């Protein structure tokens, strides 16, 4: 799919010192500013134009969950911005050995200019942000994955030229991806339909929060057990693995529960002909998505994965620069 020129860019907005926990903390204008900045930074990188607003700055990357895209994109991104990224696994710091989040946050605030955390419990992110004196970025929690969705929206903007008015269908587990996609889409005026099997629904409180936001933006949030209903006339179709990290022991049970929710060539007949397929990766071909869809002409998974780098560079530059 070819890229198109996005429109209606917003003016620069001062986000210095802010945390990035979930889309509910930001206005639509602030999110759009980050997306425009990401596209601008990507253009500079592609054209060999130096952009290093974080010279002398350091970000600490706390990983309780393993990662490919999050770790590489944050480390490379910080290097390209002129700063330094410090990888901190749960075995490298005292947070994993009983030190309180309060004490860890206060100490790291004396050393670093920002913190990214990829963790299990969402309370780990919010407590760290509460006590830190520097920006805290949610690299992933069991409840939310806003960094991924920022890159997703950048990809949609590059290929569709807009966000408002488009329909995004999410088919699969009502997990952190479903949550952040609903909240982010509602903020940006996108219609979103989430289809899950019974027993695997998205958190009802987050659904209601997204619907409340959608009333203000003029969009619609639909939750259903019908994948066909969700995908009908969709501009973007999104899925995720059936068993996310921490749920591997449920793999066989989930394979049965999700069997009717595979994104494949037949199910995509209900979407618009020029639909975009997105997946946060890693993907299991033959499970949540067929090889024909994920490797087909409508798939933008590698543009999407690349944009993790550019979106997170925009985020770090906006929150951590002078």
Buried (B, 14 or more C-beta within 10 A) or exposed (E): BEBEEBEEEBEEBEBEEBBBBBBBBBEBEBBBBBBBBBBBBBEBBEEEEEBBBBEEBBBBBBBBBEBEBBBEBBBBBBEBBBBBBBEBEEEEBEBBEEEEBEEBBEBBBEEBBBBBBBBBEBBBBBBBBEBBEBBBBBBBBBBBBBBBBBBBBBBBBBBBBBBBEBBBBBBBBBBBBBBBBBBBBBBBBBBBBBBBBEEBBBBEEBBEBBBEBBEEBEBBBBBBBBBBEBBBEBBBBBBBBBBBBEBEEEEEEBBEBBEBBBBBEEBBEBBBEEBBBBBBBEBBEEBBBBEEBBEEEBBBBEBBBBBBBBBBBBBBBBBBBE
